[in-house]
Amino acid sequence: MSDALPPLAQQLHDGVLQALAIARIRLDRALAQDGPLPRELGRDLKLLLDREIAGLRRLIGGSAPLDPPQPDLVTALAATAEQLQSATGVRIVAENRAAALEGWADNDPVAYRIVREALHNAVKHGDARSAWVTVAVQEDQLVCTVRDDGRGFEPVTGRPRFGLTAMHAQAREARGRLTVRSCPTGTSVTLVLPRTPVPEEKAQA
């Protein structure tokens, strides 16, 4: 039985929830400073709320986009890294060790969502000052890593972590594997999956 999140829950988690979490981080940073909140922050948050309201309306109407508008995986991850760095002040370095990836292969959107979630976790939960993203291709396998210098996290018992559960489920359904290691000096996430999945009947032959 699959433990993947329902499509609606996955889209809300990957879209609205992440955007609101970043808005909360920006507000926390601003409130930690003396003086009134800057008008620039107010304008940015208004634009964010307008964008998320529009996205929710598309989602309710059944037309919400599932994938980013960038032309390929590397470009999309670089844009995400830049956006998060600008919004939170966390230094994020994105490195492309793969040859030019033209367009979106079948599993590239899965890799994008998992890596983006790992970056958001580093920013929201890990209290990291820096994070590093690497994209590489080894033979027919896509290898993505995310490292940060945050405080890490302890294994939890009872209710599983929502984001990590979704990341593992997406990796399995794409016939890949996800490895997460965490310690008090940081967390590393490694994703390995085929860019184009092998049909199940061929994999079992």
N, C-alpha and C positions, 0 to 999 in steps of 0.2 A: 504493500500500500504506500502510495506516495505521500510524503509529508510536505510537498510544495504548498506554498500559500495559494489561496484562491486568486484568480486573476485580478479581481477588483481590489482585494487587500494588497496584492503586490504592487499595483499601480499607485494606490494611495500611499503606501510606504515609500516607494521609490521617488514619488513626486512631491505631493503636498507635505508629507511629514518631514522629509529631508529639508525642503525649502523653509518650513516654519522653524525647524531646529536651528538652521543657520541664522534666521532672523533673530531668534532668541539669543544666540551667541553674540550677535552684533549689539543687541540691546544691553546685554550684560556688560559688555566692554564699555559702552557709552555711559551707562549708569555708574560705572566704577570711577569715572572721571568727575572732577568738579565742574560746576557750571551747568547751564541748560543743555538739553540735547541739541546737537547740530541739525540745521534744516536739511543738510545733505542726507543725513541718515533718515529723516522723515520722508524725503522724496524717494529714496531707495526702497524703503519698506513699503511705501504706497505702491510703487511699481511692482514689487514682489507680490503683494497681496492681489493687485489687479491681475497679474499673470496667473496666479494660482486659482483665483476665482474663475477666470476664463477656462483654465484647464479642467476644473471640476465640472463646469458646464459642458465641455466637450466630452468628458468622461461619462456624465449622466446621459448625454445624447448618443453615446456609443461611438464617438469619433475621436477619442483622445489618441494622440500619436504614441506608439509604443517605443520608438527608437529616436535617438537624437538626430538633429538635422545635418550634422557634419558629414562629410563625404566618406569617412573611414574611421576605424577604431582608434588609431593613434591620434588623429585630429580631435576626436571627441573627448578622449581622456585628457589631452593637453588643455582643451577648453575647460573641462571640469576642474582640473588642477588650478588653472589660472583664476577661475571664478571663486573657488574655495579660498585660495590664498588672499585674494583681494577682499573677500568678505570677512575673513577671520583673523588674518595676520599670521597664520601658520605657514611657514616656508614649505612649499611643495615643489619638488624637482621631478620632472617627468623625463624619462630617457627611453628613446626608441632604439632598440638593438635589432630590430627586424628589418628586412628589406621593405621596400615600399609596398604597403598593403593597399591594393586598389579595391575600392568599394567595400561592401559589407559581406563577408562570408556568412554561412548559416549560423555559426556559433558566436560570431563576433558580438552581436547584441547581448548575449548571455555574459560574455567576458566583460563588456562595458558595465552592465548592471552590478556585477559582483565586485569589480574593482572600485566602482563609484561608491558602493556601500562600505567597502573597506576604508576608503578615504574619509567618508563621513564619520565612520566610527572613530577613526584616529582623532578627528577634530572634535566630535561631540563628547566622546567618552574617555578617550585616552589622554586628554590634556597635553597633546604633543606640541612641541615647538617646531618640529620639522618632520616631513614625510617624504618618502622616495617611491616613485612608481617606475617600473621597468616593464617593457613589452618586448618579447623576443619570440622567434619562431625556430623550433628545433624539429627538423624533418617536417612532418605534417602536423606537429603539435604547437599550439599557441601556449606560451608560458608568460604569465603575468605575475609580478610580485609587487607587494605594497609593504613597506617597512616604515615604522615611526619610532620616535624616541620618547613616547609617552610613558605613563605609569603602568601600562598593561592591565590585565584583569585576572581575577581569580575564577577558576571553574565554578559554575553555579550548579546547585542541586535543586530539584523540583522543577519549576517552570523554566523552560529553555529560553535563551535569548532569541527574540523575534528575528532580528537581522541575520544573526549567524545561522539560524535554522533555515532561513530562506536561501542564504548563500550556498550552504551545503546541498540543499535540495535542487537548486538550479544547476549546480555543477554535476550532480549525479544524473539528472535528466538529460544533460548534454553529453553524457558518457565521458565526463572528465573527473578530476579529483581536486579537492581543495584541502590544503593543509594550513592550519592556524596555530601559531606558537606565540605564547605571551609570557612575559616575565616583568619584574618591576622596572626594567629599563627600556621596555618597548614591546611592540607586537609586530610579527611578520605574517603575511598572508601570501601563499603561493597557490596559483591556479594553473592547472595543466588540462587542456582539453583540445580535441581535434577541431580545427576550424570548420571542417565539413564532416559531420558525423557519419559513421558507417551504418547503413541500414541494419536493423536487428537480425534479419535473416542471414545476412552475409557475415555478421560478427559471430554467429553461432555455427556457421558452416565449418 
